């Protein structure tokens, strides 16, 4: 299990990366609605996860990160299956997915 300060650092970094993904979605007219919805859902879940991340409840933290990582998988699937996905958005979605996957693997 990661230390509490490491969890907070990863959570803060994820907030930044998700913020970049939200900005990329808003700045591109070509963003598919499915991708916009998926990124918004991850953002909402990440905001709701703040209390869990600050708790010392290892099981809740693992469950929360697993759920976020599943959403990251969905975002990556959408970005790969959409032919009109803007390149900069695909890149940030790949980063979101990689960070969530790494976070998950460090917790297990």
Jmol script that loads the backbone (N, CA, C; Angstrom):
load data "model"
ATOM      1  N   UNK A   1       0.848  -1.197   0.000  1.00  0.00           N
ATOM      2  CA  UNK A   1       0.000   0.000   0.000  1.00  0.00           C
ATOM      3  C   UNK A   1       0.882   1.245   0.000  1.00  0.00           C
ATOM      4  N   UNK A   2       0.462   2.217  -0.751  1.00  0.00           N
ATOM      5  CA  UNK A   2       1.177   3.486  -0.793  1.00  0.00           C
ATOM      6  C   UNK A   2       0.985   4.235   0.523  1.00  0.00           C
ATOM      7  N   UNK A   3       1.936   5.097   0.837  1.00  0.00           N
ATOM      8  CA  UNK A   3       1.817   5.951   2.006  1.00  0.00           C
ATOM      9  C   UNK A   3       0.769   7.036   1.725  1.00  0.00           C
ATOM     10  N   UNK A   4       0.216   7.600   2.793  1.00  0.00           N
ATOM     11  CA  UNK A   4      -0.841   8.612   2.650  1.00  0.00           C
ATOM     12  C   UNK A   4      -0.386   9.790   1.794  1.00  0.00           C
ATOM     13  N   UNK A   5       0.852  10.246   1.980  1.00  0.00           N
ATOM     14  CA  UNK A   5       1.320  11.396   1.193  1.00  0.00           C
ATOM     15  C   UNK A   5       1.474  11.032  -0.286  1.00  0.00           C
ATOM     16  N   UNK A   6       1.846   9.788  -0.578  1.00  0.00           N
ATOM     17  CA  UNK A   6       1.956   9.347  -1.976  1.00  0.00           C
ATOM     18  C   UNK A   6       0.567   9.283  -2.624  1.00  0.00           C
ATOM     19  N   UNK A   7      -0.419   8.824  -1.871  1.00  0.00           N
ATOM     20  CA  UNK A   7      -1.790   8.768  -2.377  1.00  0.00           C
ATOM     21  C   UNK A   7      -2.268  10.184  -2.696  1.00  0.00           C
ATOM     22  N   UNK A   8      -2.008  11.124  -1.798  1.00  0.00           N
ATOM     23  CA  UNK A   8      -2.416  12.515  -2.028  1.00  0.00           C
ATOM     24  C   UNK A   8      -1.720  13.113  -3.244  1.00  0.00           C
ATOM     25  N   UNK A   9      -0.427  12.812  -3.409  1.00  0.00           N
ATOM     26  CA  UNK A   9       0.310  13.326  -4.570  1.00  0.00           C
ATOM     27  C   UNK A   9      -0.283  12.781  -5.865  1.00  0.00           C
ATOM     28  N   UNK A  10      -0.541  11.498  -5.898  1.00  0.00           N
ATOM     29  CA  UNK A  10      -1.118  10.887  -7.101  1.00  0.00           C
ATOM     30  C   UNK A  10      -2.510  11.432  -7.375  1.00  0.00           C
ATOM     31  N   UNK A  11      -3.298  11.617  -6.314  1.00  0.00           N
ATOM     32  CA  UNK A  11      -4.643  12.163  -6.467  1.00  0.00           C
ATOM     33  C   UNK A  11      -4.572  13.586  -7.044  1.00  0.00           C
ATOM     34  N   UNK A  12      -3.688  14.409  -6.518  1.00  0.00           N
ATOM     35  CA  UNK A  12      -3.533  15.787  -7.013  1.00  0.00           C
ATOM     36  C   UNK A  12      -3.100  15.795  -8.473  1.00  0.00           C
ATOM     37  N   UNK A  13      -2.178  14.914  -8.806  1.00  0.00           N
ATOM     38  CA  UNK A  13      -1.708  14.843 -10.192  1.00  0.00           C
ATOM     39  C   UNK A  13      -2.834  14.381 -11.121  1.00  0.00           C
ATOM     40  N   UNK A  14      -3.632  13.428 -10.668  1.00  0.00           N
ATOM     41  CA  UNK A  14      -4.781  12.971 -11.461  1.00  0.00           C
ATOM     42  C   UNK A  14      -5.773  14.113 -11.689  1.00  0.00           C
ATOM     43  N   UNK A  15      -5.994  14.930 -10.661  1.00  0.00           N
ATOM     44  CA  UNK A  15      -6.898  16.076 -10.817  1.00  0.00           C
ATOM     45  C   UNK A  15      -6.396  16.999 -11.925  1.00  0.00           C
ATOM     46  N   UNK A  16      -5.102  17.252 -11.956  1.00  0.00           N
ATOM     47  CA  UNK A  16      -4.523  18.102 -12.993  1.00  0.00           C
ATOM     48  C   UNK A  16      -4.709  17.484 -14.373  1.00  0.00           C
ATOM     49  N   UNK A  17      -4.411  16.199 -14.483  1.00  0.00           N
ATOM     50  CA  UNK A  17      -4.500  15.524 -15.779  1.00  0.00           C
ATOM     51  C   UNK A  17      -5.938  15.470 -16.275  1.00  0.00           C
ATOM     52  N   UNK A  18      -6.875  15.190 -15.384  1.00  0.00           N
ATOM     53  CA  UNK A  18      -8.289  15.182 -15.764  1.00  0.00           C
ATOM     54  C   UNK A  18      -8.720  16.594 -16.171  1.00  0.00           C
ATOM     55  N   UNK A  19      -8.223  17.594 -15.474  1.00  0.00           N
ATOM     56  CA  UNK A  19      -8.507  18.980 -15.850  1.00  0.00           C
ATOM     57  C   UNK A  19      -8.028  19.287 -17.263  1.00  0.00           C
ATOM     58  N   UNK A  20      -6.848  18.781 -17.609  1.00  0.00           N
ATOM     59  CA  UNK A  20      -6.330  18.948 -18.972  1.00  0.00           C
ATOM     60  C   UNK A  20      -7.235  18.242 -19.984  1.00  0.00           C
ATOM     61  N   UNK A  21      -7.713  17.058 -19.618  1.00  0.00           N
ATOM     62  CA  UNK A  21      -8.600  16.317 -20.522  1.00  0.00           C
ATOM     63  C   UNK A  21      -9.920  17.068 -20.712  1.00  0.00           C
ATOM     64  N   UNK A  22     -10.444  17.631 -19.628  1.00  0.00           N
ATOM     65  CA  UNK A  22     -11.676  18.421 -19.740  1.00  0.00           C
ATOM     66  C   UNK A  22     -11.454  19.628 -20.650  1.00  0.00           C
ATOM     67  N   UNK A  23     -10.327  20.297 -20.471  1.00  0.00           N
ATOM     68  CA  UNK A  23      -9.998  21.459 -21.299  1.00  0.00           C
ATOM     69  C   UNK A  23      -9.866  21.049 -22.765  1.00  0.00           C
ATOM     70  N   UNK A  24      -9.212  19.921 -23.011  1.00  0.00           N
ATOM     71  CA  UNK A  24      -9.049  19.435 -24.387  1.00  0.00           C
ATOM     72  C   UNK A  24     -10.404  19.115 -25.013  1.00  0.00           C
ATOM     73  N   UNK A  25     -11.310  18.565 -24.228  1.00  0.00           N
ATOM     74  CA  UNK A  25     -12.664  18.270 -24.732  1.00  0.00           C
ATOM     75  C   UNK A  25     -13.396  19.552 -25.101  1.00  0.00           C
ATOM     76  N   UNK A  26     -13.284  20.555 -24.238  1.00  0.00           N
ATOM     77  CA  UNK A  26     -13.981  21.826 -24.489  1.00  0.00           C
ATOM     78  C   UNK A  26     -13.388  22.597 -25.662  1.00  0.00           C
ATOM     79  N   UNK A  27     -12.078  22.473 -25.857  1.00  0.00           N
ATOM     80  CA  UNK A  27     -11.412  23.299 -26.870  1.00  0.00           C
ATOM     81  C   UNK A  27     -11.526  22.733 -28.283  1.00  0.00           C
ATOM     82  N   UNK A  28     -11.990  21.513 -28.400  1.00  0.00           N
ATOM     83  CA  UNK A  28     -12.092  20.905 -29.727  1.00  0.00           C
ATOM     84  C   UNK A  28     -13.547  20.679 -30.118  1.00  0.00           C
ATOM     85  N   UNK A  29     -13.902  21.189 -31.276  1.00  0.00           N
ATOM     86  CA  UNK A  29     -15.260  20.987 -31.792  1.00  0.00           C
ATOM     87  C   UNK A  29     -15.467  19.534 -32.222  1.00  0.00           C
ATOM     88  N   UNK A  30     -14.372  18.828 -32.471  1.00  0.00           N
ATOM     89  CA  UNK A  30     -14.445  17.457 -32.990  1.00  0.00           C
ATOM     90  C   UNK A  30     -14.575  16.395 -31.901  1.00  0.00           C
ATOM     91  N   UNK A  31     -14.603  16.813 -30.645  1.00  0.00           N
ATOM     92  CA  UNK A  31     -14.675  15.832 -29.560  1.00  0.00           C
ATOM     93  C   UNK A  31     -16.004  15.086 -29.618  1.00  0.00           C
ATOM     94  N   UNK A  32     -15.957  13.761 -29.739  1.00  0.00           N
ATOM     95  CA  UNK A  32     -17.205  12.987 -29.735  1.00  0.00           C
ATOM     96  C   UNK A  32     -17.937  13.141 -28.393  1.00  0.00           C
ATOM     97  N   UNK A  33     -19.264  13.198 -28.449  1.00  0.00           N
ATOM     98  CA  UNK A  33     -20.067  13.362 -27.234  1.00  0.00           C
ATOM     99  C   UNK A  33     -19.773  12.248 -26.227  1.00  0.00           C
ATOM    100  N   UNK A  34     -19.595  11.047 -26.714  1.00  0.00           N
ATOM    101  CA  UNK A  34     -19.311   9.910 -25.824  1.00  0.00           C
ATOM    102  C   UNK A  34     -18.028  10.151 -25.026  1.00  0.00           C
ATOM    103  N   UNK A  35     -17.013  10.738 -25.669  1.00  0.00           N
ATOM    104  CA  UNK A  35     -15.758  11.026 -24.970  1.00  0.00           C
ATOM    105  C   UNK A  35     -15.964  12.151 -23.963  1.00  0.00           C
ATOM    106  N   UNK A  36     -16.660  13.194 -24.377  1.00  0.00           N
ATOM    107  CA  UNK A  36     -16.924  14.319 -23.468  1.00  0.00           C
ATOM    108  C   UNK A  36     -17.652  13.813 -22.219  1.00  0.00           C
ATOM    109  N   UNK A  37     -18.669  12.979 -22.414  1.00  0.00           N
ATOM    110  CA  UNK A  37     -19.429  12.426 -21.293  1.00  0.00           C
ATOM    111  C   UNK A  37     -18.552  11.569 -20.382  1.00  0.00           C
ATOM    112  N   UNK A  38     -17.687  10.777 -20.974  1.00  0.00           N
ATOM    113  CA  UNK A  38     -16.807   9.886 -20.213  1.00  0.00           C
ATOM    114  C   UNK A  38     -15.827  10.695 -19.348  1.00  0.00           C
ATOM    115  N   UNK A  39     -15.226  11.727 -19.929  1.00  0.00           N
ATOM    116  CA  UNK A  39     -14.277  12.566 -19.181  1.00  0.00           C
ATOM    117  C   UNK A  39     -15.008  13.307 -18.061  1.00  0.00           C
ATOM    118  N   UNK A  40     -16.205  13.799 -18.338  1.00  0.00           N
ATOM    119  CA  UNK A  40     -16.995  14.474 -17.296  1.00  0.00           C
ATOM    120  C   UNK A  40     -17.322  13.515 -16.151  1.00  0.00           C
ATOM    121  N   UNK A  41     -17.624  12.270 -16.487  1.00  0.00           N
ATOM    122  CA  UNK A  41     -17.934  11.267 -15.461  1.00  0.00           C
ATOM    123  C   UNK A  41     -16.701  10.987 -14.596  1.00  0.00           C
ATOM    124  N   UNK A  42     -15.540  10.837 -15.225  1.00  0.00           N
ATOM    125  CA  UNK A  42     -14.304  10.619 -14.464  1.00  0.00           C
ATOM    126  C   UNK A  42     -14.050  11.815 -13.549  1.00  0.00           C
ATOM    127  N   UNK A  43     -14.237  13.008 -14.069  1.00  0.00           N
ATOM    128  CA  UNK A  43     -14.015  14.219 -13.277  1.00  0.00           C
ATOM    129  C   UNK A  43     -14.938  14.262 -12.059  1.00  0.00           C
ATOM    130  N   UNK A  44     -16.220  13.970 -12.261  1.00  0.00           N
ATOM    131  CA  UNK A  44     -17.165  13.951 -11.138  1.00  0.00           C
ATOM    132  C   UNK A  44     -16.763  12.911 -10.097  1.00  0.00           C
ATOM    133  N   UNK A  45     -16.422  11.716 -10.561  1.00  0.00           N
ATOM    134  CA  UNK A  45     -16.028  10.642  -9.638  1.00  0.00           C
ATOM    135  C   UNK A  45     -14.749  11.004  -8.885  1.00  0.00           C
ATOM    136  N   UNK A  46     -13.833  11.644  -9.575  1.00  0.00           N
ATOM    137  CA  UNK A  46     -12.575  12.030  -8.946  1.00  0.00           C
ATOM    138  C   UNK A  46     -12.820  13.057  -7.846  1.00  0.00           C
ATOM    139  N   UNK A  47     -13.735  13.996  -8.095  1.00  0.00           N
ATOM    140  CA  UNK A  47     -14.066  14.991  -7.062  1.00  0.00           C
ATOM    141  C   UNK A  47     -14.715  14.308  -5.856  1.00  0.00           C
ATOM    142  N   UNK A  48     -15.595  13.348  -6.127  1.00  0.00           N
ATOM    143  CA  UNK A  48     -16.255  12.639  -5.030  1.00  0.00           C
ATOM    144  C   UNK A  48     -15.282  11.743  -4.266  1.00  0.00           C
ATOM    145  N   UNK A  49     -14.171  11.389  -4.895  1.00  0.00           N
ATOM    146  CA  UNK A  49     -13.192  10.481  -4.291  1.00  0.00           C
ATOM    147  C   UNK A  49     -12.278  11.181  -3.283  1.00  0.00           C
ATOM    148  N   UNK A  50     -12.350  12.502  -3.204  1.00  0.00           N
ATOM    149  CA  UNK A  50     -11.431  13.244  -2.343  1.00  0.00           C
ATOM    150  C   UNK A  50     -11.449  12.727  -0.904  1.00  0.00           C
ATOM    151  N   UNK A  51     -12.641  12.573  -0.332  1.00  0.00           N
ATOM    152  CA  UNK A  51     -12.739  12.115   1.056  1.00  0.00           C
ATOM    153  C   UNK A  51     -12.180  10.713   1.224  1.00  0.00           C
ATOM    154  N   UNK A  52     -12.436   9.863   0.251  1.00  0.00           N
ATOM    155  CA  UNK A  52     -11.910   8.496   0.312  1.00  0.00           C
ATOM    156  C   UNK A  52     -10.382   8.523   0.294  1.00  0.00           C
ATOM    157  N   UNK A  53      -9.815   9.353  -0.579  1.00  0.00           N
ATOM    158  CA  UNK A  53      -8.355   9.423  -0.701  1.00  0.00           C
ATOM    159  C   UNK A  53      -7.710   9.962   0.570  1.00  0.00           C
ATOM    160  N   UNK A  54      -8.439  10.774   1.326  1.00  0.00           N
ATOM    161  CA  UNK A  54      -7.901  11.337   2.562  1.00  0.00           C
ATOM    162  C   UNK A  54      -8.112  10.416   3.758  1.00  0.00           C
ATOM    163  N   UNK A  55      -8.904   9.391   3.561  1.00  0.00           N
ATOM    164  CA  UNK A  55      -9.133   8.441   4.654  1.00  0.00           C
ATOM    165  C   UNK A  55      -7.947   7.466   4.718  1.00  0.00           C
ATOM    166  N   UNK A  56      -7.889   6.729   5.777  1.00  0.00           N
ATOM    167  CA  UNK A  56      -6.875   5.673   5.866  1.00  0.00           C
ATOM    168  C   UNK A  56      -7.490   4.316   5.610  1.00  0.00           C
ATOM    169  N   UNK A  57      -8.651   4.320   4.957  1.00  0.00           N
ATOM    170  CA  UNK A  57      -9.383   3.086   4.688  1.00  0.00           C
ATOM    171  C   UNK A  57      -8.867   2.468   3.383  1.00  0.00           C
ATOM    172  N   UNK A  58      -7.940   1.554   3.536  1.00  0.00           N
ATOM    173  CA  UNK A  58      -7.274   0.952   2.379  1.00  0.00           C
ATOM    174  C   UNK A  58      -8.262   0.304   1.409  1.00  0.00           C
ATOM    175  N   UNK A  59      -9.244  -0.407   1.937  1.00  0.00           N
ATOM    176  CA  UNK A  59     -10.209  -1.096   1.068  1.00  0.00           C
ATOM    177  C   UNK A  59     -11.010  -0.098   0.241  1.00  0.00           C
ATOM    178  N   UNK A  60     -11.451   1.000   0.851  1.00  0.00           N
ATOM    179  CA  UNK A  60     -12.223   2.015   0.114  1.00  0.00           C
ATOM    180  C   UNK A  60     -11.355   2.701  -0.939  1.00  0.00           C
ATOM    181  N   UNK A  61     -10.100   2.971  -0.601  1.00  0.00           N
ATOM    182  CA  UNK A  61      -9.192   3.616  -1.557  1.00  0.00           C
ATOM    183  C   UNK A  61      -8.979   2.707  -2.763  1.00  0.00           C
ATOM    184  N   UNK A  62      -8.715   1.438  -2.503  1.00  0.00           N
ATOM    185  CA  UNK A  62      -8.489   0.478  -3.597  1.00  0.00           C
ATOM    186  C   UNK A  62      -9.738   0.373  -4.466  1.00  0.00           C
ATOM    187  N   UNK A  63     -10.905   0.271  -3.850  1.00  0.00           N
ATOM    188  CA  UNK A  63     -12.161   0.166  -4.605  1.00  0.00           C
ATOM    189  C   UNK A  63     -12.380   1.425  -5.450  1.00  0.00           C
ATOM    190  N   UNK A  64     -12.118   2.570  -4.884  1.00  0.00           N
ATOM    191  CA  UNK A  64     -12.297   3.836  -5.584  1.00  0.00           C
ATOM    192  C   UNK A  64     -11.363   3.935  -6.796  1.00  0.00           C
ATOM    193  N   UNK A  65     -10.096   3.604  -6.596  1.00  0.00           N
ATOM    194  CA  UNK A  65      -9.124   3.680  -7.693  1.00  0.00           C
ATOM    195  C   UNK A  65      -9.449   2.635  -8.758  1.00  0.00           C
ATOM    196  N   UNK A  66      -9.883   1.454  -8.349  1.00  0.00           N
ATOM    197  CA  UNK A  66     -10.282   0.427  -9.321  1.00  0.00           C
ATOM    198  C   UNK A  66     -11.430   0.947 -10.203  1.00  0.00           C
ATOM    199  N   UNK A  67     -12.401   1.596  -9.575  1.00  0.00           N
ATOM    200  CA  UNK A  67     -13.538   2.138 -10.315  1.00  0.00           C
ATOM    201  C   UNK A  67     -13.079   3.236 -11.288  1.00  0.00           C
ATOM    202  N   UNK A  68     -12.219   4.126 -10.826  1.00  0.00           N
ATOM    203  CA  UNK A  68     -11.685   5.181 -11.694  1.00  0.00           C
ATOM    204  C   UNK A  68     -10.890   4.581 -12.850  1.00  0.00           C
ATOM    205  N   UNK A  69     -10.134   3.533 -12.564  1.00  0.00           N
ATOM    206  CA  UNK A  69      -9.324   2.902 -13.612  1.00  0.00           C
ATOM    207  C   UNK A  69     -10.219   2.255 -14.668  1.00  0.00           C
ATOM    208  N   UNK A  70     -11.339   1.681 -14.245  1.00  0.00           N
ATOM    209  CA  UNK A  70     -12.300   1.131 -15.206  1.00  0.00           C
ATOM    210  C   UNK A  70     -12.826   2.234 -16.131  1.00  0.00           C
ATOM    211  N   UNK A  71     -13.088   3.396 -15.566  1.00  0.00           N
ATOM    212  CA  UNK A  71     -13.542   4.534 -16.379  1.00  0.00           C
ATOM    213  C   UNK A  71     -12.437   4.989 -17.335  1.00  0.00           C
ATOM    214  N   UNK A  72     -11.189   4.930 -16.865  1.00  0.00           N
ATOM    215  CA  UNK A  72     -10.061   5.258 -17.737  1.00  0.00           C
ATOM    216  C   UNK A  72      -9.948   4.280 -18.892  1.00  0.00           C
ATOM    217  N   UNK A  73     -10.225   3.006 -18.619  1.00  0.00           N
ATOM    218  CA  UNK A  73     -10.240   1.994 -19.690  1.00  0.00           C
ATOM    219  C   UNK A  73     -11.289   2.344 -20.734  1.00  0.00           C
ATOM    220  N   UNK A  74     -12.456   2.776 -20.267  1.00  0.00           N
ATOM    221  CA  UNK A  74     -13.544   3.135 -21.176  1.00  0.00           C
ATOM    222  C   UNK A  74     -13.149   4.351 -22.026  1.00  0.00           C
ATOM    223  N   UNK A  75     -12.536   5.346 -21.408  1.00  0.00           N
ATOM    224  CA  UNK A  75     -12.093   6.530 -22.154  1.00  0.00           C
ATOM    225  C   UNK A  75     -11.077   6.141 -23.224  1.00  0.00           C
ATOM    226  N   UNK A  76     -10.165   5.260 -22.877  1.00  0.00           N
ATOM    227  CA  UNK A  76      -9.160   4.827 -23.849  1.00  0.00           C
ATOM    228  C   UNK A  76      -9.822   4.055 -24.997  1.00  0.00           C
ATOM    229  N   UNK A  77     -10.794   3.207 -24.663  1.00  0.00           N
ATOM    230  CA  UNK A  77     -11.509   2.455 -25.696  1.00  0.00           C
ATOM    231  C   UNK A  77     -12.215   3.416 -26.655  1.00  0.00           C
ATOM    232  N   UNK A  78     -12.875   4.419 -26.097  1.00  0.00           N
ATOM    233  CA  UNK A  78     -13.574   5.402 -26.928  1.00  0.00           C
ATOM    234  C   UNK A  78     -12.580   6.133 -27.829  1.00  0.00           C
ATOM    235  N   UNK A  79     -11.456   6.536 -27.270  1.00  0.00           N
ATOM    236  CA  UNK A  79     -10.485   7.300 -28.072  1.00  0.00           C
ATOM    237  C   UNK A  79      -9.904   6.459 -29.206  1.00  0.00           C
ATOM    238  N   UNK A  80      -9.751   5.171 -28.969  1.00  0.00           N
ATOM    239  CA  UNK A  80      -9.203   4.290 -30.009  1.00  0.00           C
ATOM    240  C   UNK A  80     -10.234   3.942 -31.076  1.00  0.00           C
ATOM    241  N   UNK A  81     -11.514   3.944 -30.706  1.00  0.00           N
ATOM    242  CA  UNK A  81     -12.548   3.505 -31.655  1.00  0.00           C
ATOM    243  C   UNK A  81     -13.151   4.658 -32.447  1.00  0.00           C
ATOM    244  N   UNK A  82     -12.834   5.878 -32.083  1.00  0.00           N
ATOM    245  CA  UNK A  82     -13.419   7.030 -32.769  1.00  0.00           C
ATOM    246  C   UNK A  82     -12.458   7.568 -33.827  1.00  0.00           C
ATOM    247  N   UNK A  83     -12.857   7.505 -35.103  1.00  0.00           N
ATOM    248  CA  UNK A  83     -11.959   7.935 -36.174  1.00  0.00           C
ATOM    249  C   UNK A  83     -11.684   9.440 -36.179  1.00  0.00           C
ATOM    250  N   UNK A  84     -12.596  10.250 -35.620  1.00  0.00           N
ATOM    251  CA  UNK A  84     -12.389  11.695 -35.661  1.00  0.00           C
ATOM    252  C   UNK A  84     -11.834  12.248 -34.351  1.00  0.00           C
ATOM    253  N   UNK A  85     -11.197  11.397 -33.538  1.00  0.00           N
ATOM    254  CA  UNK A  85     -10.643  11.841 -32.261  1.00  0.00           C
ATOM    255  C   UNK A  85      -9.454  12.779 -32.508  1.00  0.00           C
ATOM    256  N   UNK A  86      -9.510  14.009 -31.983  1.00  0.00           N
ATOM    257  CA  UNK A  86      -8.374  14.920 -32.126  1.00  0.00           C
ATOM    258  C   UNK A  86      -7.118  14.329 -31.463  1.00  0.00           C
ATOM    259  N   UNK A  87      -5.974  14.489 -32.100  1.00  0.00           N
ATOM    260  CA  UNK A  87      -4.729  13.873 -31.624  1.00  0.00           C
ATOM    261  C   UNK A  87      -4.354  14.332 -30.215  1.00  0.00           C
ATOM    262  N   UNK A  88      -4.497  15.627 -29.927  1.00  0.00           N
ATOM    263  CA  UNK A  88      -4.127  16.116 -28.597  1.00  0.00           C
ATOM    264  C   UNK A  88      -5.038  15.530 -27.514  1.00  0.00           C
ATOM    265  N   UNK A  89      -6.300  15.295 -27.838  1.00  0.00           N
ATOM    266  CA  UNK A  89      -7.223  14.691 -26.880  1.00  0.00           C
ATOM    267  C   UNK A  89      -6.880  13.220 -26.671  1.00  0.00           C
ATOM    268  N   UNK A  90      -6.573  12.536 -27.747  1.00  0.00           N
ATOM    269  CA  UNK A  90      -6.174  11.128 -27.625  1.00  0.00           C
ATOM    270  C   UNK A  90      -4.940  10.996 -26.736  1.00  0.00           C
ATOM    271  N   UNK A  91      -3.993  11.922 -26.886  1.00  0.00           N
ATOM    272  CA  UNK A  91      -2.763  11.889 -26.077  1.00  0.00           C
ATOM    273  C   UNK A  91      -3.071  12.089 -24.591  1.00  0.00           C
ATOM    274  N   UNK A  92      -3.935  13.053 -24.266  1.00  0.00           N
ATOM    275  CA  UNK A  92      -4.237  13.293 -22.855  1.00  0.00           C
ATOM    276  C   UNK A  92      -5.072  12.155 -22.275  1.00  0.00           C
ATOM    277  N   UNK A  93      -5.945  11.552 -23.062  1.00  0.00           N
ATOM    278  CA  UNK A  93      -6.721  10.397 -22.594  1.00  0.00           C
ATOM    279  C   UNK A  93      -5.780   9.218 -22.309  1.00  0.00           C
ATOM    280  N   UNK A  94      -4.793   9.042 -23.158  1.00  0.00           N
ATOM    281  CA  UNK A  94      -3.797   7.989 -22.932  1.00  0.00           C
ATOM    282  C   UNK A  94      -3.050   8.236 -21.621  1.00  0.00           C
ATOM    283  N   UNK A  95      -2.733   9.511 -21.342  1.00  0.00           N
ATOM    284  CA  UNK A  95      -2.047   9.847 -20.094  1.00  0.00           C
ATOM    285  C   UNK A  95      -2.937   9.593 -18.882  1.00  0.00           C
ATOM    286  N   UNK A  96      -4.208   9.979 -18.977  1.00  0.00           N
ATOM    287  CA  UNK A  96      -5.157   9.725 -17.888  1.00  0.00           C
ATOM    288  C   UNK A  96      -5.216   8.228 -17.607  1.00  0.00           C
ATOM    289  N   UNK A  97      -5.368   7.444 -18.658  1.00  0.00           N
ATOM    290  CA  UNK A  97      -5.453   5.992 -18.504  1.00  0.00           C
ATOM    291  C   UNK A  97      -4.181   5.431 -17.866  1.00  0.00           C
ATOM    292  N   UNK A  98      -3.025   5.872 -18.344  1.00  0.00           N
ATOM    293  CA  UNK A  98      -1.753   5.371 -17.813  1.00  0.00           C
ATOM    294  C   UNK A  98      -1.597   5.716 -16.331  1.00  0.00           C
ATOM    295  N   UNK A  99      -1.960   6.933 -15.959  1.00  0.00           N
ATOM    296  CA  UNK A  99      -1.842   7.334 -14.551  1.00  0.00           C
ATOM    297  C   UNK A  99      -2.783   6.530 -13.660  1.00  0.00           C
ATOM    298  N   UNK A 100      -4.007   6.326 -14.120  1.00  0.00           N
ATOM    299  CA  UNK A 100      -4.957   5.532 -13.334  1.00  0.00           C
ATOM    300  C   UNK A 100      -4.494   4.082 -13.213  1.00  0.00           C
ATOM    301  N   UNK A 101      -3.993   3.527 -14.307  1.00  0.00           N
ATOM    302  CA  UNK A 101      -3.507   2.141 -14.276  1.00  0.00           C
ATOM    303  C   UNK A 101      -2.318   1.997 -13.328  1.00  0.00           C
ATOM    304  N   UNK A 102      -1.395   2.954 -13.392  1.00  0.00           N
ATOM    305  CA  UNK A 102      -0.219   2.901 -12.530  1.00  0.00           C
ATOM    306  C   UNK A 102      -0.638   3.031 -11.064  1.00  0.00           C
ATOM    307  N   UNK A 103      -1.546   3.942 -10.767  1.00  0.00           N
ATOM    308  CA  UNK A 103      -2.056   4.133  -9.420  1.00  0.00           C
ATOM    309  C   UNK A 103      -2.663   2.821  -8.908  1.00  0.00           C
ATOM    310  N   UNK A 104      -3.491   2.196  -9.728  1.00  0.00           N
ATOM    311  CA  UNK A 104      -4.127   0.936  -9.356  1.00  0.00           C
ATOM    312  C   UNK A 104      -3.082  -0.138  -9.037  1.00  0.00           C
ATOM    313  N   UNK A 105      -2.101  -0.272  -9.920  1.00  0.00           N
ATOM    314  CA  UNK A 105      -1.089  -1.326  -9.722  1.00  0.00           C
ATOM    315  C   UNK A 105      -0.219  -1.074  -8.502  1.00  0.00           C
ATOM    316  N   UNK A 106       0.008   0.180  -8.167  1.00  0.00           N
ATOM    317  CA  UNK A 106       0.792   0.492  -6.972  1.00  0.00           C
ATOM    318  C   UNK A 106       0.013   0.184  -5.684  1.00  0.00           C
ATOM    319  N   UNK A 107      -1.317   0.216  -5.781  1.00  0.00           N
ATOM    320  CA  UNK A 107      -2.145  -0.078  -4.601  1.00  0.00           C
ATOM    321  C   UNK A 107      -2.297  -1.584  -4.376  1.00  0.00           C
ATOM    322  N   UNK A 108      -2.179  -2.378  -5.430  1.00  0.00           N
ATOM    323  CA  UNK A 108      -2.402  -3.822  -5.295  1.00  0.00           C
ATOM    324  C   UNK A 108      -1.120  -4.564  -5.000  1.00  0.00           C
TER     325      UNK A 108
END
end "model"
wireframe off; spacefill off
backbone 0.3
color backbone group
